[in-house]
Amino acid sequence: MVFDSQPDIFNHNIETVRRLSPRVRNKATYERTLFVLAEAAKAGLRTKSGVMVGHGDETVDELIETLPRSAQRSAAKC
């Protein structure tokens, strides 16, 4: 339904790095979030996502890995 409504921008937050995702998001998965963003992009939607930092033990390397991955997977025609 959401995809069919063609919102100006579709947001779905990745929230945290892959390693911390099970602890921070007990019902959602990192992989599912990437899938949803990729499907939205394939549907032609402009997408955005957000990442929270400060859970205490994410590393700079994990954040660097997460940001490009979420941006790349959710890339839409901009």
mmCIF file of the N, C-alpha and C atoms, coordinates in Angstrom:
data_MODEL
# 
_entry.id   MODEL 
# 
loop_
_atom_site.group_PDB 
_atom_site.id 
_atom_site.type_symbol 
_atom_site.label_atom_id 
_atom_site.label_alt_id 
_atom_site.label_comp_id 
_atom_site.label_asym_id 
_atom_site.label_entity_id 
_atom_site.label_seq_id 
_atom_site.pdbx_PDB_ins_code 
_atom_site.Cartn_x 
_atom_site.Cartn_y 
_atom_site.Cartn_z 
_atom_site.occupancy 
_atom_site.B_iso_or_equiv 
_atom_site.pdbx_formal_charge 
_atom_site.auth_seq_id 
_atom_site.auth_comp_id 
_atom_site.auth_asym_id 
_atom_site.auth_atom_id 
_atom_site.pdbx_PDB_model_num 
ATOM 1   N N  . MET A 1 1  ? 0.826  -1.199 0.000  1.00 0.00 ? 1  MET A N  1 
ATOM 2   C CA . MET A 1 1  ? 0.000  0.000  0.000  1.00 0.00 ? 1  MET A CA 1 
ATOM 3   C C  . MET A 1 1  ? 0.867  1.258  0.000  1.00 0.00 ? 1  MET A C  1 
ATOM 4   N N  . VAL A 1 2  ? 1.903  1.250  0.821  1.00 0.00 ? 2  VAL A N  1 
ATOM 5   C CA . VAL A 1 2  ? 2.752  2.431  0.921  1.00 0.00 ? 2  VAL A CA 1 
ATOM 6   C C  . VAL A 1 2  ? 3.446  2.702  -0.413 1.00 0.00 ? 2  VAL A C  1 
ATOM 7   N N  . PHE A 1 3  ? 4.003  1.662  -1.022 1.00 0.00 ? 3  PHE A N  1 
ATOM 8   C CA . PHE A 1 3  ? 4.674  1.835  -2.308 1.00 0.00 ? 3  PHE A CA 1 
ATOM 9   C C  . PHE A 1 3  ? 3.701  2.362  -3.356 1.00 0.00 ? 3  PHE A C  1 
ATOM 10  N N  . ASP A 1 4  ? 2.490  1.824  -3.368 1.00 0.00 ? 4  ASP A N  1 
ATOM 11  C CA . ASP A 1 4  ? 1.486  2.245  -4.343 1.00 0.00 ? 4  ASP A CA 1 
ATOM 12  C C  . ASP A 1 4  ? 1.078  3.707  -4.169 1.00 0.00 ? 4  ASP A C  1 
ATOM 13  N N  . SER A 1 5  ? 1.192  4.224  -2.955 1.00 0.00 ? 5  SER A N  1 
ATOM 14  C CA . SER A 1 5  ? 0.802  5.615  -2.721 1.00 0.00 ? 5  SER A CA 1 
ATOM 15  C C  . SER A 1 5  ? 1.853  6.607  -3.210 1.00 0.00 ? 5  SER A C  1 
ATOM 16  N N  . GLN A 1 6  ? 3.036  6.098  -3.608 1.00 0.00 ? 6  GLN A N  1 
ATOM 17  C CA . GLN A 1 6  ? 4.115  6.925  -4.166 1.00 0.00 ? 6  GLN A CA 1 
ATOM 18  C C  . GLN A 1 6  ? 4.440  8.146  -3.288 1.00 0.00 ? 6  GLN A C  1 
ATOM 19  N N  . PRO A 1 7  ? 4.890  7.912  -2.043 1.00 0.00 ? 7  PRO A N  1 
ATOM 20  C CA . PRO A 1 7  ? 5.254  9.048  -1.194 1.00 0.00 ? 7  PRO A CA 1 
ATOM 21  C C  . PRO A 1 7  ? 6.432  9.815  -1.792 1.00 0.00 ? 7  PRO A C  1 
ATOM 22  N N  . ASP A 1 8  ? 6.553  11.083 -1.436 1.00 0.00 ? 8  ASP A N  1 
ATOM 23  C CA . ASP A 1 8  ? 7.688  11.878 -1.918 1.00 0.00 ? 8  ASP A CA 1 
ATOM 24  C C  . ASP A 1 8  ? 9.008  11.259 -1.473 1.00 0.00 ? 8  ASP A C  1 
ATOM 25  N N  . ILE A 1 9  ? 9.064  10.809 -0.219 1.00 0.00 ? 9  ILE A N  1 
ATOM 26  C CA . ILE A 1 9  ? 10.254 10.153 0.326  1.00 0.00 ? 9  ILE A CA 1 
ATOM 27  C C  . ILE A 1 9  ? 9.799  9.009  1.222  1.00 0.00 ? 9  ILE A C  1 
ATOM 28  N N  . PHE A 1 10 ? 10.397 7.839  1.034  1.00 0.00 ? 10 PHE A N  1 
ATOM 29  C CA . PHE A 1 10 ? 10.095 6.664  1.850  1.00 0.00 ? 10 PHE A CA 1 
ATOM 30  C C  . PHE A 1 10 ? 11.213 6.499  2.865  1.00 0.00 ? 10 PHE A C  1 
ATOM 31  N N  . ASN A 1 11 ? 10.883 6.486  4.153  1.00 0.00 ? 11 ASN A N  1 
ATOM 32  C CA . ASN A 1 11 ? 11.882 6.336  5.213  1.00 0.00 ? 11 ASN A CA 1 
ATOM 33  C C  . ASN A 1 11 ? 11.721 4.991  5.899  1.00 0.00 ? 11 ASN A C  1 
ATOM 34  N N  . HIS A 1 12 ? 12.841 4.320  6.099  1.00 0.00 ? 12 HIS A N  1 
ATOM 35  C CA . HIS A 1 12 ? 12.869 3.086  6.886  1.00 0.00 ? 12 HIS A CA 1 
ATOM 36  C C  . HIS A 1 12 ? 14.256 3.031  7.527  1.00 0.00 ? 12 HIS A C  1 
ATOM 37  N N  . ASN A 1 13 ? 14.315 3.204  8.834  1.00 0.00 ? 13 ASN A N  1 
ATOM 38  C CA . ASN A 1 13 ? 15.603 3.322  9.513  1.00 0.00 ? 13 ASN A CA 1 
ATOM 39  C C  . ASN A 1 13 ? 16.308 1.986  9.692  1.00 0.00 ? 13 ASN A C  1 
ATOM 40  N N  . ILE A 1 14 ? 17.605 1.990  9.446  1.00 0.00 ? 14 ILE A N  1 
ATOM 41  C CA . ILE A 1 14 ? 18.426 0.811  9.689  1.00 0.00 ? 14 ILE A CA 1 
ATOM 42  C C  . ILE A 1 14 ? 18.775 0.731  11.181 1.00 0.00 ? 14 ILE A C  1 
ATOM 43  N N  . GLU A 1 15 ? 18.751 1.846  11.859 1.00 0.00 ? 15 GLU A N  1 
ATOM 44  C CA . GLU A 1 15 ? 18.886 2.013  13.305 1.00 0.00 ? 15 GLU A CA 1 
ATOM 45  C C  . GLU A 1 15 ? 20.288 1.791  13.870 1.00 0.00 ? 15 GLU A C  1 
ATOM 46  N N  . THR A 1 16 ? 20.953 0.687  13.533 1.00 0.00 ? 16 THR A N  1 
ATOM 47  C CA . THR A 1 16 ? 22.244 0.407  14.147 1.00 0.00 ? 16 THR A CA 1 
ATOM 48  C C  . THR A 1 16 ? 23.064 -0.507 13.242 1.00 0.00 ? 16 THR A C  1 
ATOM 49  N N  . VAL A 1 17 ? 24.264 -0.814 13.672 1.00 0.00 ? 17 VAL A N  1 
ATOM 50  C CA . VAL A 1 17 ? 25.142 -1.691 12.896 1.00 0.00 ? 17 VAL A CA 1 
ATOM 51  C C  . VAL A 1 17 ? 24.632 -3.129 12.972 1.00 0.00 ? 17 VAL A C  1 
ATOM 52  N N  . ARG A 1 18 ? 25.042 -3.937 11.994 1.00 0.00 ? 18 ARG A N  1 
ATOM 53  C CA . ARG A 1 18 ? 24.551 -5.318 11.889 1.00 0.00 ? 18 ARG A CA 1 
ATOM 54  C C  . ARG A 1 18 ? 24.722 -6.093 13.202 1.00 0.00 ? 18 ARG A C  1 
ATOM 55  N N  . ARG A 1 19 ? 25.880 -6.017 13.825 1.00 0.00 ? 19 ARG A N  1 
ATOM 56  C CA . ARG A 1 19 ? 26.177 -6.796 15.028 1.00 0.00 ? 19 ARG A CA 1 
ATOM 57  C C  . ARG A 1 19 ? 25.237 -6.460 16.183 1.00 0.00 ? 19 ARG A C  1 
ATOM 58  N N  . LEU A 1 20 ? 24.841 -5.203 16.308 1.00 0.00 ? 20 LEU A N  1 
ATOM 59  C CA . LEU A 1 20 ? 23.998 -4.782 17.424 1.00 0.00 ? 20 LEU A CA 1 
ATOM 60  C C  . LEU A 1 20 ? 22.506 -4.858 17.118 1.00 0.00 ? 20 LEU A C  1 
ATOM 61  N N  . SER A 1 21 ? 22.166 -5.106 15.884 1.00 0.00 ? 21 SER A N  1 
ATOM 62  C CA . SER A 1 21 ? 20.761 -5.098 15.483 1.00 0.00 ? 21 SER A CA 1 
ATOM 63  C C  . SER A 1 21 ? 19.870 -6.030 16.313 1.00 0.00 ? 21 SER A C  1 
ATOM 64  N N  . PRO A 1 22 ? 20.271 -7.282 16.573 1.00 0.00 ? 22 PRO A N  1 
ATOM 65  C CA . PRO A 1 22 ? 19.394 -8.143 17.379 1.00 0.00 ? 22 PRO A CA 1 
ATOM 66  C C  . PRO A 1 22 ? 19.109 -7.587 18.776 1.00 0.00 ? 22 PRO A C  1 
ATOM 67  N N  . ARG A 1 23 ? 20.074 -6.902 19.361 1.00 0.00 ? 23 ARG A N  1 
ATOM 68  C CA . ARG A 1 23 ? 19.891 -6.345 20.698 1.00 0.00 ? 23 ARG A CA 1 
ATOM 69  C C  . ARG A 1 23 ? 19.044 -5.075 20.673 1.00 0.00 ? 23 ARG A C  1 
ATOM 70  N N  . VAL A 1 24 ? 19.249 -4.240 19.667 1.00 0.00 ? 24 VAL A N  1 
ATOM 71  C CA . VAL A 1 24 ? 18.567 -2.948 19.597 1.00 0.00 ? 24 VAL A CA 1 
ATOM 72  C C  . VAL A 1 24 ? 17.175 -3.078 18.995 1.00 0.00 ? 24 VAL A C  1 
ATOM 73  N N  . ARG A 1 25 ? 17.021 -3.986 18.033 1.00 0.00 ? 25 ARG A N  1 
ATOM 74  C CA . ARG A 1 25 ? 15.751 -4.143 17.314 1.00 0.00 ? 25 ARG A CA 1 
ATOM 75  C C  . ARG A 1 25 ? 15.314 -5.590 17.437 1.00 0.00 ? 25 ARG A C  1 
ATOM 76  N N  . ASN A 1 26 ? 14.640 -5.926 18.497 1.00 0.00 ? 26 ASN A N  1 
ATOM 77  C CA . ASN A 1 26 ? 14.329 -7.330 18.768 1.00 0.00 ? 26 ASN A CA 1 
ATOM 78  C C  . ASN A 1 26 ? 13.289 -7.944 17.827 1.00 0.00 ? 26 ASN A C  1 
ATOM 79  N N  . LYS A 1 27 ? 12.549 -7.134 17.086 1.00 0.00 ? 27 LYS A N  1 
ATOM 80  C CA . LYS A 1 27 ? 11.554 -7.691 16.163 1.00 0.00 ? 27 LYS A CA 1 
ATOM 81  C C  . LYS A 1 27 ? 11.927 -7.496 14.701 1.00 0.00 ? 27 LYS A C  1 
ATOM 82  N N  . ALA A 1 28 ? 12.773 -6.564 14.421 1.00 0.00 ? 28 ALA A N  1 
ATOM 83  C CA . ALA A 1 28 ? 13.193 -6.307 13.042 1.00 0.00 ? 28 ALA A CA 1 
ATOM 84  C C  . ALA A 1 28 ? 14.587 -6.894 12.841 1.00 0.00 ? 28 ALA A C  1 
ATOM 85  N N  . THR A 1 29 ? 14.928 -7.149 11.599 1.00 0.00 ? 29 THR A N  1 
ATOM 86  C CA . THR A 1 29 ? 16.280 -7.632 11.325 1.00 0.00 ? 29 THR A CA 1 
ATOM 87  C C  . THR A 1 29 ? 16.988 -6.664 10.391 1.00 0.00 ? 29 THR A C  1 
ATOM 88  N N  . TYR A 1 30 ? 18.281 -6.666 10.499 1.00 0.00 ? 30 TYR A N  1 
ATOM 89  C CA . TYR A 1 30 ? 19.128 -5.833 9.650  1.00 0.00 ? 30 TYR A CA 1 
ATOM 90  C C  . TYR A 1 30 ? 18.878 -6.178 8.184  1.00 0.00 ? 30 TYR A C  1 
ATOM 91  N N  . GLU A 1 31 ? 18.867 -7.464 7.881  1.00 0.00 ? 31 GLU A N  1 
ATOM 92  C CA . GLU A 1 31 ? 18.682 -7.910 6.498  1.00 0.00 ? 31 GLU A CA 1 
ATOM 93  C C  . GLU A 1 31 ? 17.314 -7.514 5.958  1.00 0.00 ? 31 GLU A C  1 
ATOM 94  N N  . ARG A 1 32 ? 16.279 -7.610 6.775  1.00 0.00 ? 32 ARG A N  1 
ATOM 95  C CA . ARG A 1 32 ? 14.943 -7.229 6.327  1.00 0.00 ? 32 ARG A CA 1 
ATOM 96  C C  . ARG A 1 32 ? 14.891 -5.739 6.016  1.00 0.00 ? 32 ARG A C  1 
ATOM 97  N N  . THR A 1 33 ? 15.548 -4.941 6.836  1.00 0.00 ? 33 THR A N  1 
ATOM 98  C CA . THR A 1 33 ? 15.585 -3.501 6.581  1.00 0.00 ? 33 THR A CA 1 
ATOM 99  C C  . THR A 1 33 ? 16.247 -3.207 5.241  1.00 0.00 ? 33 THR A C  1 
ATOM 100 N N  . LEU A 1 34 ? 17.380 -3.868 4.975  1.00 0.00 ? 34 LEU A N  1 
ATOM 101 C CA . LEU A 1 34 ? 18.036 -3.674 3.681  1.00 0.00 ? 34 LEU A CA 1 
ATOM 102 C C  . LEU A 1 34 ? 17.124 -4.110 2.537  1.00 0.00 ? 34 LEU A C  1 
ATOM 103 N N  . PHE A 1 35 ? 16.399 -5.197 2.739  1.00 0.00 ? 35 PHE A N  1 
ATOM 104 C CA . PHE A 1 35 ? 15.473 -5.690 1.719  1.00 0.00 ? 35 PHE A CA 1 
ATOM 105 C C  . PHE A 1 35 ? 14.356 -4.671 1.456  1.00 0.00 ? 35 PHE A C  1 
ATOM 106 N N  . VAL A 1 36 ? 13.763 -4.139 2.515  1.00 0.00 ? 36 VAL A N  1 
ATOM 107 C CA . VAL A 1 36 ? 12.679 -3.160 2.361  1.00 0.00 ? 36 VAL A CA 1 
ATOM 108 C C  . VAL A 1 36 ? 13.175 -1.930 1.613  1.00 0.00 ? 36 VAL A C  1 
ATOM 109 N N  . LEU A 1 37 ? 14.349 -1.437 1.977  1.00 0.00 ? 37 LEU A N  1 
ATOM 110 C CA . LEU A 1 37 ? 14.898 -0.264 1.292  1.00 0.00 ? 37 LEU A CA 1 
ATOM 111 C C  . LEU A 1 37 ? 15.190 -0.563 -0.178 1.00 0.00 ? 37 LEU A C  1 
ATOM 112 N N  . ALA A 1 38 ? 15.720 -1.742 -0.457 1.00 0.00 ? 38 ALA A N  1 
ATOM 113 C CA . ALA A 1 38 ? 16.007 -2.121 -1.841 1.00 0.00 ? 38 ALA A CA 1 
ATOM 114 C C  . ALA A 1 38 ? 14.717 -2.242 -2.654 1.00 0.00 ? 38 ALA A C  1 
ATOM 115 N N  . GLU A 1 39 ? 13.689 -2.834 -2.066 1.00 0.00 ? 39 GLU A N  1 
ATOM 116 C CA . GLU A 1 39 ? 12.410 -2.969 -2.768 1.00 0.00 ? 39 GLU A CA 1 
ATOM 117 C C  . GLU A 1 39 ? 11.788 -1.600 -3.037 1.00 0.00 ? 39 GLU A C  1 
ATOM 118 N N  . ALA A 1 40 ? 11.890 -0.701 -2.084 1.00 0.00 ? 40 ALA A N  1 
ATOM 119 C CA . ALA A 1 40 ? 11.358 0.647  -2.279 1.00 0.00 ? 40 ALA A CA 1 
ATOM 120 C C  . ALA A 1 40 ? 12.090 1.344  -3.422 1.00 0.00 ? 40 ALA A C  1 
ATOM 121 N N  . ALA A 1 41 ? 13.395 1.189  -3.458 1.00 0.00 ? 41 ALA A N  1 
ATOM 122 C CA . ALA A 1 41 ? 14.185 1.793  -4.534 1.00 0.00 ? 41 ALA A CA 1 
ATOM 123 C C  . ALA A 1 41 ? 13.812 1.176  -5.879 1.00 0.00 ? 41 ALA A C  1 
ATOM 124 N N  . LYS A 1 42 ? 13.650 -0.148 -5.912 1.00 0.00 ? 42 LYS A N  1 
ATOM 125 C CA . LYS A 1 42 ? 13.247 -0.810 -7.158 1.00 0.00 ? 42 LYS A CA 1 
ATOM 126 C C  . LYS A 1 42 ? 11.875 -0.333 -7.629 1.00 0.00 ? 42 LYS A C  1 
ATOM 127 N N  . ALA A 1 43 ? 11.024 0.041  -6.675 1.00 0.00 ? 43 ALA A N  1 
ATOM 128 C CA . ALA A 1 43 ? 9.694  0.550  -7.018 1.00 0.00 ? 43 ALA A CA 1 
ATOM 129 C C  . ALA A 1 43 ? 9.746  2.007  -7.476 1.00 0.00 ? 43 ALA A C  1 
ATOM 130 N N  . GLY A 1 44 ? 10.961 2.571  -7.520 1.00 0.00 ? 44 GLY A N  1 
ATOM 131 C CA . GLY A 1 44 ? 11.125 3.939  -7.991 1.00 0.00 ? 44 GLY A CA 1 
ATOM 132 C C  . GLY A 1 44 ? 10.949 5.001  -6.933 1.00 0.00 ? 44 GLY A C  1 
ATOM 133 N N  . LEU A 1 45 ? 10.925 4.602  -5.666 1.00 0.00 ? 45 LEU A N  1 
ATOM 134 C CA . LEU A 1 45 ? 10.748 5.576  -4.593 1.00 0.00 ? 45 LEU A CA 1 
ATOM 135 C C  . LEU A 1 45 ? 12.088 6.183  -4.191 1.00 0.00 ? 45 LEU A C  1 
ATOM 136 N N  . ARG A 1 46 ? 12.072 7.431  -3.831 1.00 0.00 ? 46 ARG A N  1 
ATOM 137 C CA . ARG A 1 46 ? 13.243 8.075  -3.232 1.00 0.00 ? 46 ARG A CA 1 
ATOM 138 C C  . ARG A 1 46 ? 13.241 7.644  -1.766 1.00 0.00 ? 46 ARG A C  1 
ATOM 139 N N  . THR A 1 47 ? 14.348 7.102  -1.306 1.00 0.00 ? 47 THR A N  1 
ATOM 140 C CA . THR A 1 47 ? 14.392 6.538  0.042  1.00 0.00 ? 47 THR A CA 1 
ATOM 141 C C  . THR A 1 47 ? 15.383 7.267  0.922  1.00 0.00 ? 47 THR A C  1 
ATOM 142 N N  . LYS A 1 48 ? 15.180 7.106  2.218  1.00 0.00 ? 48 LYS A N  1 
ATOM 143 C CA . LYS A 1 48 ? 16.136 7.596  3.204  1.00 0.00 ? 48 LYS A CA 1 
ATOM 144 C C  . LYS A 1 48 ? 16.124 6.636  4.375  1.00 0.00 ? 48 LYS A C  1 
ATOM 145 N N  . SER A 1 49 ? 17.206 6.672  5.149  1.00 0.00 ? 49 SER A N  1 
ATOM 146 C CA . SER A 1 49 ? 17.309 5.812  6.314  1.00 0.00 ? 49 SER A CA 1 
ATOM 147 C C  . SER A 1 49 ? 18.110 6.543  7.379  1.00 0.00 ? 49 SER A C  1 
ATOM 148 N N  . GLY A 1 50 ? 18.026 6.055  8.601  1.00 0.00 ? 50 GLY A N  1 
ATOM 149 C CA . GLY A 1 50 ? 18.761 6.669  9.689  1.00 0.00 ? 50 GLY A CA 1 
ATOM 150 C C  . GLY A 1 50 ? 19.467 5.617  10.525 1.00 0.00 ? 50 GLY A C  1 
ATOM 151 N N  . VAL A 1 51 ? 20.561 6.047  11.152 1.00 0.00 ? 51 VAL A N  1 
ATOM 152 C CA . VAL A 1 51 ? 21.335 5.177  12.033 1.00 0.00 ? 51 VAL A CA 1 
ATOM 153 C C  . VAL A 1 51 ? 21.534 5.902  13.358 1.00 0.00 ? 51 VAL A C  1 
ATOM 154 N N  . MET A 1 52 ? 21.258 5.216  14.468 1.00 0.00 ? 52 MET A N  1 
ATOM 155 C CA . MET A 1 52 ? 21.526 5.772  15.790 1.00 0.00 ? 52 MET A CA 1 
ATOM 156 C C  . MET A 1 52 ? 22.941 5.370  16.193 1.00 0.00 ? 52 MET A C  1 
ATOM 157 N N  . VAL A 1 53 ? 23.653 6.272  16.813 1.00 0.00 ? 53 VAL A N  1 
ATOM 158 C CA . VAL A 1 53 ? 24.969 5.937  17.354 1.00 0.00 ? 53 VAL A CA 1 
ATOM 159 C C  . VAL A 1 53 ? 24.951 6.174  18.849 1.00 0.00 ? 53 VAL A C  1 
ATOM 160 N N  . GLY A 1 54 ? 25.872 5.516  19.543 1.00 0.00 ? 54 GLY A N  1 
ATOM 161 C CA . GLY A 1 54 ? 25.964 5.713  20.977 1.00 0.00 ? 54 GLY A CA 1 
ATOM 162 C C  . GLY A 1 54 ? 25.382 4.583  21.797 1.00 0.00 ? 54 GLY A C  1 
ATOM 163 N N  . HIS A 1 55 ? 25.170 3.445  21.178 1.00 0.00 ? 55 HIS A N  1 
ATOM 164 C CA . HIS A 1 55 ? 24.713 2.287  21.947 1.00 0.00 ? 55 HIS A CA 1 
ATOM 165 C C  . HIS A 1 55 ? 25.833 1.770  22.839 1.00 0.00 ? 55 HIS A C  1 
ATOM 166 N N  . GLY A 1 56 ? 27.001 2.308  22.657 1.00 0.00 ? 56 GLY A N  1 
ATOM 167 C CA . GLY A 1 56 ? 28.088 2.022  23.570 1.00 0.00 ? 56 GLY A CA 1 
ATOM 168 C C  . GLY A 1 56 ? 29.252 1.263  23.003 1.00 0.00 ? 56 GLY A C  1 
ATOM 169 N N  . ASP A 1 57 ? 29.000 0.387  22.041 1.00 0.00 ? 57 ASP A N  1 
ATOM 170 C CA . ASP A 1 57 ? 30.145 -0.383 21.597 1.00 0.00 ? 57 ASP A CA 1 
ATOM 171 C C  . ASP A 1 57 ? 30.210 -0.606 20.094 1.00 0.00 ? 57 ASP A C  1 
ATOM 172 N N  . GLU A 1 58 ? 29.476 0.219  19.318 1.00 0.00 ? 58 GLU A N  1 
ATOM 173 C CA . GLU A 1 58 ? 29.679 0.104  17.883 1.00 0.00 ? 58 GLU A CA 1 
ATOM 174 C C  . GLU A 1 58 ? 31.032 0.733  17.541 1.00 0.00 ? 58 GLU A C  1 
ATOM 175 N N  . THR A 1 59 ? 31.681 0.189  16.549 1.00 0.00 ? 59 THR A N  1 
ATOM 176 C CA . THR A 1 59 ? 32.994 0.693  16.176 1.00 0.00 ? 59 THR A CA 1 
ATOM 177 C C  . THR A 1 59 ? 32.868 1.631  14.983 1.00 0.00 ? 59 THR A C  1 
ATOM 178 N N  . VAL A 1 60 ? 33.886 2.441  14.810 1.00 0.00 ? 60 VAL A N  1 
ATOM 179 C CA . VAL A 1 60 ? 33.912 3.333  13.660 1.00 0.00 ? 60 VAL A CA 1 
ATOM 180 C C  . VAL A 1 60 ? 33.872 2.513  12.375 1.00 0.00 ? 60 VAL A C  1 
ATOM 181 N N  . ASP A 1 61 ? 34.609 1.415  12.337 1.00 0.00 ? 61 ASP A N  1 
ATOM 182 C CA . ASP A 1 61 ? 34.601 0.563  11.146 1.00 0.00 ? 61 ASP A CA 1 
ATOM 183 C C  . ASP A 1 61 ? 33.206 0.018  10.854 1.00 0.00 ? 61 ASP A C  1 
ATOM 184 N N  . GLU A 1 62 ? 32.470 -0.371 11.886 1.00 0.00 ? 62 GLU A N  1 
ATOM 185 C CA . GLU A 1 62 ? 31.104 -0.872 11.675 1.00 0.00 ? 62 GLU A CA 1 
ATOM 186 C C  . GLU A 1 62 ? 30.198 0.224  11.121 1.00 0.00 ? 62 GLU A C  1 
ATOM 187 N N  . LEU A 1 63 ? 30.358 1.433  11.633 1.00 0.00 ? 63 LEU A N  1 
ATOM 188 C CA . LEU A 1 63 ? 29.542 2.542  11.130 1.00 0.00 ? 63 LEU A CA 1 
ATOM 189 C C  . LEU A 1 63 ? 29.893 2.863  9.688  1.00 0.00 ? 63 LEU A C  1 
ATOM 190 N N  . ILE A 1 64 ? 31.162 2.864  9.370  1.00 0.00 ? 64 ILE A N  1 
ATOM 191 C CA . ILE A 1 64 ? 31.577 3.114  7.985  1.00 0.00 ? 64 ILE A CA 1 
ATOM 192 C C  . ILE A 1 64 ? 31.015 2.042  7.068  1.00 0.00 ? 64 ILE A C  1 
ATOM 193 N N  . GLU A 1 65 ? 31.008 0.798  7.526  1.00 0.00 ? 65 GLU A N  1 
ATOM 194 C CA . GLU A 1 65 ? 30.444 -0.296 6.729  1.00 0.00 ? 65 GLU A CA 1 
ATOM 195 C C  . GLU A 1 65 ? 28.933 -0.134 6.565  1.00 0.00 ? 65 GLU A C  1 
ATOM 196 N N  . THR A 1 66 ? 28.244 0.287  7.601  1.00 0.00 ? 66 THR A N  1 
ATOM 197 C CA . THR A 1 66 ? 26.786 0.389  7.579  1.00 0.00 ? 66 THR A CA 1 
ATOM 198 C C  . THR A 1 66 ? 26.294 1.525  6.704  1.00 0.00 ? 66 THR A C  1 
ATOM 199 N N  . LEU A 1 67 ? 26.887 2.679  6.813  1.00 0.00 ? 67 LEU A N  1 
ATOM 200 C CA . LEU A 1 67 ? 26.387 3.837  6.076  1.00 0.00 ? 67 LEU A CA 1 
ATOM 201 C C  . LEU A 1 67 ? 26.411 3.636  4.558  1.00 0.00 ? 67 LEU A C  1 
ATOM 202 N N  . PRO A 1 68 ? 27.532 3.248  3.989  1.00 0.00 ? 68 PRO A N  1 
ATOM 203 C CA . PRO A 1 68 ? 27.500 3.047  2.541  1.00 0.00 ? 68 PRO A CA 1 
ATOM 204 C C  . PRO A 1 68 ? 26.559 1.919  2.125  1.00 0.00 ? 68 PRO A C  1 
ATOM 205 N N  . ARG A 1 69 ? 26.478 0.853  2.907  1.00 0.00 ? 69 ARG A N  1 
ATOM 206 C CA . ARG A 1 69 ? 25.603 -0.269 2.552  1.00 0.00 ? 69 ARG A CA 1 
ATOM 207 C C  . ARG A 1 69 ? 24.150 0.186  2.514  1.00 0.00 ? 69 ARG A C  1 
ATOM 208 N N  . SER A 1 70 ? 23.700 0.891  3.526  1.00 0.00 ? 70 SER A N  1 
ATOM 209 C CA . SER A 1 70 ? 22.297 1.325  3.532  1.00 0.00 ? 70 SER A CA 1 
ATOM 210 C C  . SER A 1 70 ? 22.054 2.332  2.428  1.00 0.00 ? 70 SER A C  1 
ATOM 211 N N  . ALA A 1 71 ? 23.000 3.221  2.200  1.00 0.00 ? 71 ALA A N  1 
ATOM 212 C CA . ALA A 1 71 ? 22.834 4.199  1.138  1.00 0.00 ? 71 ALA A CA 1 
ATOM 213 C C  . ALA A 1 71 ? 22.845 3.528  -0.235 1.00 0.00 ? 71 ALA A C  1 
ATOM 214 N N  . GLN A 1 72 ? 23.731 2.592  -0.422 1.00 0.00 ? 72 GLN A N  1 
ATOM 215 C CA . GLN A 1 72 ? 23.826 1.907  -1.708 1.00 0.00 ? 72 GLN A CA 1 
ATOM 216 C C  . GLN A 1 72 ? 22.571 1.085  -1.974 1.00 0.00 ? 72 GLN A C  1 
ATOM 217 N N  . ARG A 1 73 ? 22.113 0.322  -0.982 1.00 0.00 ? 73 ARG A N  1 
ATOM 218 C CA . ARG A 1 73 ? 20.943 -0.536 -1.168 1.00 0.00 ? 73 ARG A CA 1 
ATOM 219 C C  . ARG A 1 73 ? 19.671 0.274  -1.383 1.00 0.00 ? 73 ARG A C  1 
ATOM 220 N N  . SER A 1 74 ? 19.628 1.477  -0.807 1.00 0.00 ? 74 SER A N  1 
ATOM 221 C CA . SER A 1 74 ? 18.392 2.239  -0.915 1.00 0.00 ? 74 SER A CA 1 
ATOM 222 C C  . SER A 1 74 ? 18.473 3.310  -1.997 1.00 0.00 ? 74 SER A C  1 
ATOM 223 N N  . ALA A 1 75 ? 19.524 3.281  -2.790 1.00 0.00 ? 75 ALA A N  1 
ATOM 224 C CA . ALA A 1 75 ? 19.687 4.301  -3.827 1.00 0.00 ? 75 ALA A CA 1 
ATOM 225 C C  . ALA A 1 75 ? 18.498 4.263  -4.786 1.00 0.00 ? 75 ALA A C  1 
ATOM 226 N N  . ALA A 1 76 ? 17.951 5.412  -4.998 1.00 0.00 ? 76 ALA A N  1 
ATOM 227 C CA . ALA A 1 76 ? 16.838 5.526  -5.946 1.00 0.00 ? 76 ALA A CA 1 
ATOM 228 C C  . ALA A 1 76 ? 17.196 6.611  -6.947 1.00 0.00 ? 76 ALA A C  1 
ATOM 229 N N  . LYS A 1 77 ? 16.366 6.784  -7.940 1.00 0.00 ? 77 LYS A N  1 
ATOM 230 C CA . LYS A 1 77 ? 16.591 7.851  -8.916 1.00 0.00 ? 77 LYS A CA 1 
ATOM 231 C C  . LYS A 1 77 ? 16.484 9.173  -8.176 1.00 0.00 ? 77 LYS A C  1 
ATOM 232 N N  . CYS A 1 78 ? 17.563 9.881  -8.094 1.00 0.00 ? 78 CYS A N  1 
ATOM 233 C CA . CYS A 1 78 ? 17.575 11.189 -7.406 1.00 0.00 ? 78 CYS A CA 1 
ATOM 234 C C  . CYS A 1 78 ? 18.015 12.266 -8.382 1.00 0.00 ? 78 CYS A C  1 
# 
